[in-house]
């Protein structure tokens, strides 16, 4: 007799949603578990685990990485012809937190998104042109 544990999916999903008492990213475990004799199949999305190289980085290397990140993404861009771009509230909150922690006075989420988009376009410019011609 195989017994499987059925997990309350709604409780799991709710545990990942931010609420008034919970910061974004803070998770609680669901409390409702029930036993069943029916076999169940479920999929679970997991976050990537940091590889061992990231834990072996020296303070100097991490500081260098932070300086590079700030250079690429936290410089205050001049946006002359602004257009609206929509992101989810959760994404906006996460980006806003990054800007507050790492950005200088005058840096905004719009500036961060502009820098990310420009870096992406510069990185993949040749590939995008090649794919366009396919």
N, CA, C and O atoms as CSV, one atom per row, in Angstrom:
chain,resi,resn,atom,element,x,y,z
A,1,UNK,N,N,0.842,-1.176,0.000
A,1,UNK,CA,C,0.000,0.000,0.000
A,1,UNK,C,C,0.885,1.237,0.000
A,1,UNK,O,O,1.521,1.562,1.003
A,2,UNK,N,N,0.919,1.923,-1.139
A,2,UNK,CA,C,1.710,3.142,-1.256
A,2,UNK,C,C,0.904,4.334,-0.776
A,2,UNK,O,O,-0.204,4.576,-1.255
A,3,UNK,N,N,1.450,5.064,0.154
A,3,UNK,CA,C,0.793,6.283,0.621
A,3,UNK,C,C,1.572,7.470,0.087
A,3,UNK,O,O,2.797,7.516,0.202
A,4,UNK,N,N,0.880,8.413,-0.485
A,4,UNK,CA,C,1.477,9.639,-0.990
A,4,UNK,C,C,0.930,10.804,-0.185
A,4,UNK,O,O,-0.202,10.764,0.296
A,5,UNK,N,N,1.715,11.807,-0.047
A,5,UNK,CA,C,1.270,13.008,0.650
A,5,UNK,C,C,0.782,14.006,-0.393
A,5,UNK,O,O,1.501,14.339,-1.335
A,6,UNK,N,N,-0.444,14.474,-0.212
A,6,UNK,CA,C,-0.997,15.466,-1.127
A,6,UNK,C,C,-0.747,16.848,-0.526
A,6,UNK,O,O,-1.013,17.086,0.653
A,7,UNK,N,N,-0.246,17.729,-1.338
A,7,UNK,CA,C,0.082,19.065,-0.871
A,7,UNK,C,C,-0.979,20.037,-1.356
A,7,UNK,O,O,-1.393,19.986,-2.514
A,8,UNK,N,N,-1.412,20.909,-0.484
A,8,UNK,CA,C,-2.397,21.923,-0.833
A,8,UNK,C,C,-1.722,22.984,-1.695
A,8,UNK,O,O,-0.990,23.835,-1.189
A,9,UNK,N,N,-1.976,22.925,-3.015
A,9,UNK,CA,C,-1.302,23.816,-3.966
A,9,UNK,C,C,-1.629,25.275,-3.724
A,9,UNK,O,O,-0.758,26.132,-3.868
A,10,UNK,N,N,-2.866,25.576,-3.358
A,10,UNK,CA,C,-3.253,26.961,-3.110
A,10,UNK,C,C,-2.479,27.541,-1.928
A,10,UNK,O,O,-2.115,28.717,-1.940
A,11,UNK,N,N,-2.227,26.720,-0.911
A,11,UNK,CA,C,-1.458,27.194,0.243
A,11,UNK,C,C,-0.016,27.476,-0.143
A,11,UNK,O,O,0.591,28.429,0.346
A,12,UNK,N,N,0.529,26.645,-1.020
A,12,UNK,CA,C,1.904,26.862,-1.475
A,12,UNK,C,C,1.991,28.145,-2.284
A,12,UNK,O,O,2.884,28.963,-2.059
A,13,UNK,N,N,1.071,28.327,-3.223
A,13,UNK,CA,C,1.074,29.536,-4.043
A,13,UNK,C,C,0.893,30.760,-3.165
A,13,UNK,O,O,1.584,31.762,-3.351
A,14,UNK,N,N,-0.021,30.695,-2.216
A,14,UNK,CA,C,-0.255,31.830,-1.319
A,14,UNK,C,C,0.973,32.139,-0.480
A,14,UNK,O,O,1.202,33.293,-0.118
A,15,UNK,N,N,1.773,31.108,-0.164
A,15,UNK,CA,C,2.967,31.352,0.650
A,15,UNK,C,C,4.025,32.140,-0.107
A,15,UNK,O,O,4.904,32.738,0.514
A,16,UNK,N,N,3.958,32.154,-1.443
A,16,UNK,CA,C,4.929,32.893,-2.245
A,16,UNK,C,C,4.464,34.311,-2.558
A,16,UNK,O,O,5.258,35.132,-3.014
A,17,UNK,N,N,3.209,34.604,-2.322
A,17,UNK,CA,C,2.693,35.941,-2.604
A,17,UNK,C,C,2.971,36.857,-1.422
A,17,UNK,O,O,2.828,36.445,-0.271
A,18,UNK,N,N,3.368,38.099,-1.695
A,18,UNK,CA,C,3.626,39.024,-0.591
A,18,UNK,C,C,2.312,39.451,0.051
A,18,UNK,O,O,1.290,39.583,-0.621
A,19,UNK,N,N,2.356,39.660,1.344
A,19,UNK,CA,C,1.198,40.212,2.035
A,19,UNK,C,C,1.677,41.310,2.972
A,19,UNK,O,O,2.863,41.640,2.993
A,20,UNK,N,N,0.769,41.867,3.736
A,20,UNK,CA,C,1.122,43.014,4.579
A,20,UNK,C,C,2.181,42.654,5.615
A,20,UNK,O,O,3.012,43.495,5.959
A,21,UNK,N,N,2.167,41.419,6.119
A,21,UNK,CA,C,3.110,41.020,7.158
A,21,UNK,C,C,4.384,40.411,6.601
A,21,UNK,O,O,5.362,40.247,7.330
A,22,UNK,N,N,4.384,40.078,5.334
A,22,UNK,CA,C,5.480,39.339,4.724
A,22,UNK,C,C,6.166,40.191,3.675
A,22,UNK,O,O,5.483,40.797,2.849
A,23,UNK,N,N,7.475,40.262,3.673
A,23,UNK,CA,C,8.206,40.947,2.620
A,23,UNK,C,C,8.207,40.074,1.379
A,23,UNK,O,O,8.015,38.861,1.459
A,24,UNK,N,N,8.424,40.700,0.237
A,24,UNK,CA,C,8.546,39.931,-1.003
A,24,UNK,C,C,9.746,39.014,-0.858
A,24,UNK,O,O,10.820,39.448,-0.442
A,25,UNK,N,N,9.566,37.750,-1.201
A,25,UNK,CA,C,10.665,36.814,-1.107
A,25,UNK,C,C,10.658,36.032,0.199
A,25,UNK,O,O,11.315,34.994,0.286
A,26,UNK,N,N,9.935,36.497,1.223
A,26,UNK,CA,C,9.857,35.748,2.471
A,26,UNK,C,C,8.766,34.704,2.295
A,26,UNK,O,O,7.668,35.024,1.842
A,27,UNK,N,N,9.055,33.475,2.646
A,27,UNK,CA,C,8.119,32.390,2.383
A,27,UNK,C,C,7.777,31.679,3.683
A,27,UNK,O,O,8.594,31.585,4.599
A,28,UNK,N,N,6.554,31.184,3.736
A,28,UNK,CA,C,6.141,30.358,4.851
A,28,UNK,C,C,5.735,29.013,4.300
A,28,UNK,O,O,5.321,28.913,3.145
A,29,UNK,N,N,5.847,27.987,5.102
A,29,UNK,CA,C,5.481,26.652,4.655
A,29,UNK,C,C,3.988,26.443,4.833
A,29,UNK,O,O,3.410,26.944,5.797
A,30,UNK,N,N,3.351,25.715,3.927
A,30,UNK,CA,C,1.934,25.436,4.092
A,30,UNK,C,C,1.730,24.520,5.286
A,30,UNK,O,O,2.572,23.674,5.586
A,31,UNK,N,N,0.598,24.698,5.967
A,31,UNK,CA,C,0.344,23.904,7.156
A,31,UNK,C,C,-0.581,22.730,6.876
A,31,UNK,O,O,-0.661,21.814,7.694
A,32,UNK,N,N,-1.277,22.726,5.754
A,32,UNK,CA,C,-2.245,21.676,5.468
A,32,UNK,C,C,-1.636,20.597,4.590
A,32,UNK,O,O,-1.318,20.839,3.426
A,33,UNK,N,N,-1.475,19.412,5.147
A,33,UNK,CA,C,-1.039,18.245,4.400
A,33,UNK,C,C,-2.052,17.141,4.668
A,33,UNK,O,O,-2.507,16.982,5.801
A,34,UNK,N,N,-2.402,16.391,3.661
A,34,UNK,CA,C,-3.328,15.292,3.868
A,34,UNK,C,C,-2.791,14.046,3.189
A,34,UNK,O,O,-2.088,14.129,2.183
A,35,UNK,N,N,-3.128,12.888,3.746
A,35,UNK,CA,C,-2.680,11.631,3.174
A,35,UNK,C,C,-3.730,11.108,2.205
A,35,UNK,O,O,-4.931,11.300,2.398
A,36,UNK,N,N,-3.255,10.445,1.166
A,36,UNK,CA,C,-4.147,9.829,0.195
A,36,UNK,C,C,-3.498,8.553,-0.315
A,36,UNK,O,O,-2.275,8.414,-0.275
A,37,UNK,N,N,-4.301,7.639,-0.785
A,37,UNK,CA,C,-3.761,6.393,-1.320
A,37,UNK,C,C,-3.581,6.478,-2.826
A,37,UNK,O,O,-3.003,5.573,-3.428
A,38,UNK,N,N,-4.068,7.553,-3.449
A,38,UNK,CA,C,-3.921,7.708,-4.885
A,38,UNK,C,C,-2.542,8.268,-5.205
A,38,UNK,O,O,-2.052,9.170,-4.527
A,39,UNK,N,N,-1.925,7.722,-6.245
A,39,UNK,CA,C,-0.637,8.288,-6.637
A,39,UNK,C,C,-0.839,9.684,-7.241
A,39,UNK,O,O,-1.772,9.906,-8.014
A,40,UNK,N,N,0.028,10.600,-6.887
A,40,UNK,CA,C,-0.064,11.954,-7.432
A,40,UNK,C,C,1.252,12.335,-8.062
A,40,UNK,O,O,2.320,11.907,-7.623
A,41,UNK,N,N,1.162,13.140,-9.089
A,41,UNK,CA,C,2.347,13.639,-9.767
A,41,UNK,C,C,2.287,15.154,-9.694
A,41,UNK,O,O,1.266,15.763,-10.011
A,42,UNK,N,N,3.372,15.746,-9.281
A,42,UNK,CA,C,3.394,17.198,-9.227
A,42,UNK,C,C,4.750,17.696,-9.682
A,42,UNK,O,O,5.751,16.982,-9.619
A,43,UNK,N,N,4.761,18.919,-10.134
A,43,UNK,CA,C,6.019,19.532,-10.535
A,43,UNK,C,C,6.316,20.664,-9.562
A,43,UNK,O,O,5.412,21.327,-9.053
A,44,UNK,N,N,7.572,20.863,-9.325
A,44,UNK,CA,C,7.992,21.903,-8.408
A,44,UNK,C,C,9.043,22.741,-9.102
A,44,UNK,O,O,10.013,22.209,-9.641
A,45,UNK,N,N,8.853,24.059,-9.090
A,45,UNK,CA,C,9.864,24.945,-9.638
A,45,UNK,C,C,10.853,25.262,-8.531
A,45,UNK,O,O,10.463,25.589,-7.410
A,46,UNK,N,N,12.111,25.164,-8.847
A,46,UNK,CA,C,13.128,25.451,-7.854
A,46,UNK,C,C,13.993,26.600,-8.305
A,46,UNK,O,O,14.115,26.864,-9.501
A,47,UNK,N,N,14.585,27.276,-7.364
A,47,UNK,CA,C,15.515,28.348,-7.659
A,47,UNK,C,C,16.877,27.725,-7.903
A,47,UNK,O,O,17.214,26.721,-7.277
A,48,UNK,N,N,17.670,28.304,-8.805
A,48,UNK,CA,C,19.005,27.747,-9.039
A,48,UNK,C,C,19.856,27.850,-7.778
A,48,UNK,O,O,19.813,28.844,-7.053
A,49,UNK,N,N,20.616,26.815,-7.544
A,49,UNK,CA,C,21.496,26.781,-6.392
A,49,UNK,C,C,22.826,27.406,-6.781
A,49,UNK,O,O,23.381,27.106,-7.838
A,50,UNK,N,N,23.326,28.272,-5.920
A,50,UNK,CA,C,24.610,28.915,-6.211
A,50,UNK,C,C,25.690,27.847,-6.264
A,50,UNK,O,O,25.795,27.013,-5.365
A,51,UNK,N,N,26.490,27.876,-7.317
A,51,UNK,CA,C,27.538,26.876,-7.427
A,51,UNK,C,C,28.659,27.193,-6.443
A,51,UNK,O,O,28.711,28.285,-5.878
A,52,UNK,N,N,29.537,26.246,-6.247
A,52,UNK,CA,C,30.566,26.372,-5.228
A,52,UNK,C,C,31.534,27.513,-5.509
A,52,UNK,O,O,32.149,28.039,-4.582
A,53,UNK,N,N,31.682,27.911,-6.796
A,53,UNK,CA,C,32.581,29.017,-7.118
A,53,UNK,C,C,32.130,30.319,-6.476
A,53,UNK,O,O,32.964,31.127,-6.069
A,54,UNK,N,N,30.795,30.539,-6.376
A,54,UNK,CA,C,30.311,31.799,-5.822
A,54,UNK,C,C,30.595,31.896,-4.325
A,54,UNK,O,O,30.724,32.999,-3.793
A,55,UNK,N,N,30.692,30.765,-3.643
A,55,UNK,CA,C,30.981,30.816,-2.211
A,55,UNK,C,C,32.474,30.962,-1.946
A,55,UNK,O,O,32.871,31.293,-0.828
A,56,UNK,N,N,33.300,30.722,-2.945
A,56,UNK,CA,C,34.746,30.802,-2.773
A,56,UNK,C,C,35.316,32.136,-3.236
A,56,UNK,O,O,36.534,32.318,-3.229
A,57,UNK,N,N,34.478,33.050,-3.629
A,57,UNK,CA,C,34.942,34.339,-4.118
A,57,UNK,C,C,35.427,35.182,-2.939
A,57,UNK,O,O,34.828,35.186,-1.864
A,58,UNK,N,N,36.511,35.880,-3.170
A,58,UNK,CA,C,37.063,36.722,-2.108
A,58,UNK,C,C,36.277,38.023,-2.017
A,58,UNK,O,O,35.512,38.365,-2.919
A,59,UNK,N,N,36.473,38.727,-0.937
A,59,UNK,CA,C,35.821,40.015,-0.733
A,59,UNK,C,C,36.222,40.976,-1.846
A,59,UNK,O,O,35.395,41.742,-2.340
A,60,UNK,N,N,37.483,40.933,-2.234
A,60,UNK,CA,C,37.980,41.806,-3.300
A,60,UNK,C,C,37.263,41.502,-4.620
A,60,UNK,O,O,36.902,42.426,-5.350
A,61,UNK,N,N,37.052,40.209,-4.935
A,61,UNK,CA,C,36.358,39.826,-6.158
A,61,UNK,C,C,34.898,40.286,-6.118
A,61,UNK,O,O,34.368,40.788,-7.109
A,62,UNK,N,N,34.261,40.108,-4.967
A,62,UNK,CA,C,32.863,40.520,-4.833
A,62,UNK,C,C,32.720,42.031,-4.961
A,62,UNK,O,O,31.770,42.523,-5.569
A,63,UNK,N,N,33.663,42.758,-4.388
A,63,UNK,CA,C,33.647,44.215,-4.485
A,63,UNK,C,C,33.834,44.636,-5.942
A,63,UNK,O,O,33.186,45.573,-6.409
A,64,UNK,N,N,34.712,43.949,-6.650
A,64,UNK,CA,C,34.924,44.214,-8.066
A,64,UNK,C,C,33.649,43.932,-8.861
A,64,UNK,O,O,33.298,44.694,-9.762
A,65,UNK,N,N,32.957,42.843,-8.531
A,65,UNK,CA,C,31.698,42.513,-9.193
A,65,UNK,C,C,30.651,43.597,-8.939
A,65,UNK,O,O,29.914,43.978,-9.847
A,66,UNK,N,N,30.590,44.090,-7.708
A,66,UNK,CA,C,29.646,45.149,-7.367
A,66,UNK,C,C,29.969,46.420,-8.151
A,66,UNK,O,O,29.071,47.082,-8.669
A,67,UNK,N,N,31.243,46.752,-8.232
A,67,UNK,CA,C,31.641,47.934,-9.006
A,67,UNK,C,C,31.245,47.785,-10.469
A,67,UNK,O,O,30.765,48.743,-11.075
A,68,UNK,N,N,31.436,46.611,-11.044
A,68,UNK,CA,C,31.063,46.352,-12.429
A,68,UNK,C,C,29.548,46.442,-12.603
A,68,UNK,O,O,29.070,47.018,-13.580
A,69,UNK,N,N,28.795,45.877,-11.666
A,69,UNK,CA,C,27.328,45.937,-11.702
A,69,UNK,C,C,26.860,47.386,-11.660
A,69,UNK,O,O,26.011,47.801,-12.449
A,70,UNK,N,N,27.422,48.144,-10.734
A,70,UNK,CA,C,27.047,49.562,-10.629
A,70,UNK,C,C,27.399,50.316,-11.912
A,70,UNK,O,O,26.625,51.161,-12.362
A,71,UNK,N,N,28.539,50.024,-12.496
A,71,UNK,CA,C,28.954,50.693,-13.729
A,71,UNK,C,C,27.974,50.391,-14.861
A,71,UNK,O,O,27.591,51.283,-15.617
A,72,UNK,N,N,27.571,49.122,-14.969
A,72,UNK,CA,C,26.674,48.721,-16.049
A,72,UNK,C,C,25.231,49.186,-15.844
A,72,UNK,O,O,24.596,49.675,-16.778
A,73,UNK,N,N,24.720,49.034,-14.633
A,73,UNK,CA,C,23.289,49.192,-14.416
A,73,UNK,C,C,22.870,50.364,-13.540
A,73,UNK,O,O,21.711,50.775,-13.602
A,74,UNK,N,N,23.750,50.913,-12.738
A,74,UNK,CA,C,23.346,51.954,-11.801
A,74,UNK,C,C,23.789,53.354,-12.196
A,74,UNK,O,O,23.664,54.287,-11.403
A,75,UNK,N,N,24.307,53.515,-13.420
A,75,UNK,CA,C,24.609,54.869,-13.886
A,75,UNK,C,C,23.283,55.527,-14.252
A,75,UNK,O,O,22.396,54.878,-14.806
A,76,UNK,N,N,23.154,56.793,-13.947
A,76,UNK,CA,C,21.892,57.493,-14.178
A,76,UNK,C,C,21.808,57.888,-15.651
A,76,UNK,O,O,22.563,58.747,-16.108
A,77,UNK,N,N,20.887,57.260,-16.400
A,77,UNK,CA,C,20.792,57.567,-17.827
A,77,UNK,C,C,19.974,58.842,-18.066
A,77,UNK,O,O,19.170,59.251,-17.228
A,78,UNK,N,N,20.195,59.435,-19.196
A,78,UNK,CA,C,19.388,60.580,-19.596
A,78,UNK,C,C,18.382,60.062,-20.613
A,78,UNK,O,O,18.745,59.664,-21.719
A,79,UNK,N,N,17.116,60.072,-20.223
A,79,UNK,CA,C,16.051,59.561,-21.084
A,79,UNK,C,C,15.253,60.758,-21.575
A,79,UNK,O,O,14.553,61.408,-20.799
A,80,UNK,N,N,15.361,61.047,-22.866
A,80,UNK,CA,C,14.748,62.251,-23.419
A,80,UNK,C,C,13.308,62.031,-23.878
A,80,UNK,O,O,12.440,62.856,-23.592
A,81,UNK,N,N,13.049,60.963,-24.565
A,81,UNK,CA,C,11.714,60.702,-25.109
A,81,UNK,C,C,11.140,59.486,-24.388
A,81,UNK,O,O,11.222,58.363,-24.884
A,82,UNK,N,N,10.564,59.719,-23.222
A,82,UNK,CA,C,10.085,58.624,-22.363
A,82,UNK,C,C,8.816,57.978,-22.902
A,82,UNK,O,O,7.943,58.653,-23.448
A,83,UNK,N,N,8.729,56.664,-22.741
A,83,UNK,CA,C,7.539,55.895,-23.082
A,83,UNK,C,C,7.261,54.948,-21.923
A,83,UNK,O,O,8.196,54.472,-21.280
A,84,UNK,N,N,5.986,54.667,-21.645
A,84,UNK,CA,C,5.679,53.775,-20.515
A,84,UNK,C,C,6.032,52.315,-20.827
A,84,UNK,O,O,5.881,51.847,-21.956
A,85,UNK,N,N,6.499,51.625,-19.810
A,85,UNK,CA,C,6.769,50.191,-19.876
A,85,UNK,C,C,6.129,49.588,-18.637
A,85,UNK,O,O,6.270,50.133,-17.542
A,86,UNK,N,N,5.432,48.480,-18.791
A,86,UNK,CA,C,4.711,47.903,-17.672
A,86,UNK,C,C,5.381,46.620,-17.204
A,86,UNK,O,O,5.762,45.770,-18.008
A,87,UNK,N,N,5.518,46.496,-15.893
A,87,UNK,CA,C,6.018,45.285,-15.248
A,87,UNK,C,C,5.085,44.979,-14.090
A,87,UNK,O,O,4.330,45.844,-13.646
A,88,UNK,N,N,5.138,43.763,-13.610
A,88,UNK,CA,C,4.274,43.393,-12.491
A,88,UNK,C,C,4.692,44.150,-11.234
A,88,UNK,O,O,5.821,44.628,-11.132
A,89,UNK,N,N,3.781,44.252,-10.293
A,89,UNK,CA,C,4.070,44.940,-9.031
A,89,UNK,C,C,5.232,44.260,-8.308
A,89,UNK,O,O,6.091,44.936,-7.741
A,90,UNK,N,N,5.261,42.936,-8.324
A,90,UNK,CA,C,6.320,42.205,-7.639
A,90,UNK,C,C,7.684,42.517,-8.261
A,90,UNK,O,O,8.664,42.736,-7.548
A,91,UNK,N,N,7.737,42.535,-9.594
A,91,UNK,CA,C,8.993,42.865,-10.275
A,91,UNK,C,C,9.392,44.300,-9.970
A,91,UNK,O,O,10.559,44.578,-9.696
A,92,UNK,N,N,8.429,45.210,-10.017
A,92,UNK,CA,C,8.692,46.622,-9.718
A,92,UNK,C,C,9.239,46.779,-8.299
A,92,UNK,O,O,10.193,47.527,-8.086
A,93,UNK,N,N,8.651,46.088,-7.335
A,93,UNK,CA,C,9.113,46.172,-5.949
A,93,UNK,C,C,10.542,45.648,-5.805
A,93,UNK,O,O,11.351,46.231,-5.084
A,94,UNK,N,N,10.846,44.554,-6.488
A,94,UNK,CA,C,12.199,43.997,-6.417
A,94,UNK,C,C,13.218,44.944,-7.038
A,94,UNK,O,O,14.296,45.154,-6.483
A,95,UNK,N,N,12.873,45.520,-8.201
A,95,UNK,CA,C,13.772,46.473,-8.844
A,95,UNK,C,C,13.946,47.725,-7.986
A,95,UNK,O,O,15.051,48.255,-7.877
A,96,UNK,N,N,12.877,48.188,-7.389
A,96,UNK,CA,C,12.944,49.365,-6.536
A,96,UNK,C,C,13.867,49.129,-5.346
A,96,UNK,O,O,14.619,50.019,-4.949
A,97,UNK,N,N,13.808,47.944,-4.787
A,97,UNK,CA,C,14.680,47.602,-3.662
A,97,UNK,C,C,16.150,47.620,-4.085
A,97,UNK,O,O,17.004,48.117,-3.351
A,98,UNK,N,N,16.442,47.076,-5.272
A,98,UNK,CA,C,17.815,47.072,-5.784
A,98,UNK,C,C,18.307,48.499,-5.983
A,98,UNK,O,O,19.435,48.830,-5.619
A,99,UNK,N,N,17.452,49.345,-6.564
A,99,UNK,CA,C,17.832,50.741,-6.800
A,99,UNK,C,C,18.108,51.449,-5.474
A,99,UNK,O,O,19.082,52.193,-5.362
A,100,UNK,N,N,17.263,51.226,-4.475
A,100,UNK,CA,C,17.466,51.870,-3.161
A,100,UNK,C,C,18.743,51.386,-2.499
A,100,UNK,O,O,19.453,52.176,-1.875
A,101,UNK,N,N,19.051,50.088,-2.625
A,101,UNK,CA,C,20.232,49.537,-1.961
A,101,UNK,C,C,21.534,49.896,-2.669
A,101,UNK,O,O,22.530,50.207,-2.015
A,102,UNK,N,N,21.534,49.856,-4.001
A,102,UNK,CA,C,22.784,49.982,-4.748
A,102,UNK,C,C,22.930,51.274,-5.547
A,102,UNK,O,O,24.043,51.658,-5.909
A,103,UNK,N,N,21.825,51.939,-5.820
A,103,UNK,CA,C,21.881,53.134,-6.652
A,103,UNK,C,C,22.201,54.386,-5.858
A,103,UNK,O,O,22.054,54.433,-4.636
A,104,UNK,N,N,22.638,55.385,-6.582
A,104,UNK,CA,C,22.922,56.675,-5.966
A,104,UNK,C,C,21.679,57.544,-6.017
A,104,UNK,O,O,20.679,57.179,-6.634
A,105,UNK,N,N,21.748,58.687,-5.370
A,105,UNK,CA,C,20.644,59.640,-5.373
A,105,UNK,C,C,20.341,60.018,-6.828
A,105,UNK,O,O,21.254,60.324,-7.595
A,106,UNK,N,N,19.079,59.996,-7.196
A,106,UNK,CA,C,18.685,60.325,-8.558
A,106,UNK,C,C,18.474,59.103,-9.430
A,106,UNK,O,O,17.921,59.218,-10.524
A,107,UNK,N,N,18.900,57.936,-8.971
A,107,UNK,CA,C,18.693,56.703,-9.731
A,107,UNK,C,C,17.256,56.256,-9.533
A,107,UNK,O,O,16.692,56.413,-8.450
A,108,UNK,N,N,16.663,55.695,-10.591
A,108,UNK,CA,C,15.269,55.254,-10.526
A,108,UNK,C,C,15.126,53.873,-11.149
A,108,UNK,O,O,16.039,53.374,-11.806
A,109,UNK,N,N,13.964,53.267,-10.931
A,109,UNK,CA,C,13.672,51.980,-11.553
A,109,UNK,C,C,13.654,52.146,-13.073
A,109,UNK,O,O,14.125,51.268,-13.795
A,110,UNK,N,N,13.118,53.262,-13.560
A,110,UNK,CA,C,13.125,53.517,-15.008
A,110,UNK,C,C,14.545,53.549,-15.552
A,110,UNK,O,O,14.811,53.015,-16.629
A,111,UNK,N,N,15.455,54.171,-14.813
A,111,UNK,CA,C,16.853,54.214,-15.228
A,111,UNK,C,C,17.477,52.839,-15.236
A,111,UNK,O,O,18.237,52.507,-16.146
A,112,UNK,N,N,17.164,52.026,-14.226
A,112,UNK,CA,C,17.683,50.660,-14.170
A,112,UNK,C,C,17.176,49.846,-15.358
A,112,UNK,O,O,17.946,49.129,-15.997
A,113,UNK,N,N,15.879,49.958,-15.655
A,113,UNK,CA,C,15.313,49.227,-16.789
A,113,UNK,C,C,15.938,49.704,-18.097
A,113,UNK,O,O,16.219,48.889,-18.976
A,114,UNK,N,N,16.159,51.004,-18.237
A,114,UNK,CA,C,16.821,51.548,-19.428
A,114,UNK,C,C,18.216,50.945,-19.578
A,114,UNK,O,O,18.591,50.522,-20.671
A,115,UNK,N,N,18.988,50.902,-18.486
A,115,UNK,CA,C,20.346,50.355,-18.529
A,115,UNK,C,C,20.341,48.864,-18.846
A,115,UNK,O,O,21.177,48.391,-19.617
A,116,UNK,N,N,19.413,48.124,-18.260
A,116,UNK,CA,C,19.314,46.686,-18.532
A,116,UNK,C,C,18.987,46.461,-20.010
A,116,UNK,O,O,19.601,45.617,-20.662
A,117,UNK,N,N,18.023,47.216,-20.535
A,117,UNK,CA,C,17.629,47.061,-21.936
A,117,UNK,C,C,18.785,47.417,-22.875
A,117,UNK,O,O,19.027,46.708,-23.852
A,118,UNK,N,N,19.498,48.508,-22.589
A,118,UNK,CA,C,20.621,48.902,-23.437
A,118,UNK,C,C,21.730,47.853,-23.426
A,118,UNK,O,O,22.304,47.540,-24.469
A,119,UNK,N,N,22.028,47.313,-22.247
A,119,UNK,CA,C,23.053,46.274,-22.141
A,119,UNK,C,C,22.629,45.028,-22.921
A,119,UNK,O,O,23.434,44.441,-23.644
A,120,UNK,N,N,21.379,44.633,-22.775
A,120,UNK,CA,C,20.853,43.470,-23.497
A,120,UNK,C,C,20.964,43.680,-25.007
A,120,UNK,O,O,21.433,42.799,-25.727
A,121,UNK,N,N,20.535,44.842,-25.478
A,121,UNK,CA,C,20.575,45.126,-26.914
A,121,UNK,C,C,22.000,45.142,-27.443
A,121,UNK,O,O,22.261,44.650,-28.541
A,122,UNK,N,N,22.920,45.701,-26.676
A,122,UNK,CA,C,24.323,45.727,-27.105
A,122,UNK,C,C,24.913,44.318,-27.121
A,122,UNK,O,O,25.673,43.972,-28.025
A,123,UNK,N,N,24.569,43.518,-26.134
A,123,UNK,CA,C,25.102,42.157,-26.028
A,123,UNK,C,C,24.607,41.277,-27.168
A,123,UNK,O,O,25.382,40.507,-27.735
A,124,UNK,N,N,23.334,41.383,-27.509
A,124,UNK,CA,C,22.722,40.491,-28.491
A,124,UNK,C,C,22.465,41.137,-29.850
A,124,UNK,O,O,21.751,40.568,-30.675
A,125,UNK,N,N,23.035,42.313,-30.094
A,125,UNK,CA,C,22.776,43.039,-31.336
A,125,UNK,C,C,23.070,42.201,-32.582
A,125,UNK,O,O,22.237,42.125,-33.485
A,126,UNK,N,N,24.230,41.579,-32.636
A,126,UNK,CA,C,24.597,40.776,-33.812
A,126,UNK,C,C,23.689,39.556,-33.950
A,126,UNK,O,O,23.267,39.221,-35.057
A,127,UNK,N,N,23.390,38.898,-32.845
A,127,UNK,CA,C,22.505,37.726,-32.893
A,127,UNK,C,C,21.105,38.111,-33.359
A,127,UNK,O,O,20.502,37.412,-34.173
A,128,UNK,N,N,20.592,39.224,-32.842
A,128,UNK,CA,C,19.248,39.663,-33.223
A,128,UNK,C,C,19.205,39.960,-34.722
A,128,UNK,O,O,18.242,39.601,-35.400
A,129,UNK,N,N,20.228,40.604,-35.230
A,129,UNK,CA,C,20.294,40.906,-36.674
A,129,UNK,C,C,20.341,39.600,-37.490
A,129,UNK,O,O,19.680,39.484,-38.522
A,130,UNK,N,N,21.122,38.630,-37.021
A,130,UNK,CA,C,21.192,37.333,-37.704
A,130,UNK,C,C,19.851,36.625,-37.662
A,130,UNK,O,O,19.414,36.090,-38.681
A,131,UNK,N,N,19.186,36.606,-36.519
A,131,UNK,CA,C,17.901,35.942,-36.385
A,131,UNK,C,C,16.845,36.629,-37.250
A,131,UNK,O,O,15.960,35.972,-37.797
A,132,UNK,N,N,16.942,37.944,-37.368
A,132,UNK,CA,C,15.986,38.683,-38.187
A,132,UNK,C,C,16.050,38.217,-39.639
A,132,UNK,O,O,15.028,38.166,-40.324
A,133,UNK,N,N,17.232,37.884,-40.099
A,133,UNK,CA,C,17.443,37.482,-41.503
A,133,UNK,C,C,17.086,36.016,-41.760
A,133,UNK,O,O,17.062,35.591,-42.915
A,134,UNK,N,N,16.816,35.258,-40.745
A,134,UNK,CA,C,16.491,33.820,-40.911
A,134,UNK,C,C,15.148,33.631,-41.571
A,134,UNK,O,O,14.719,32.497,-41.786
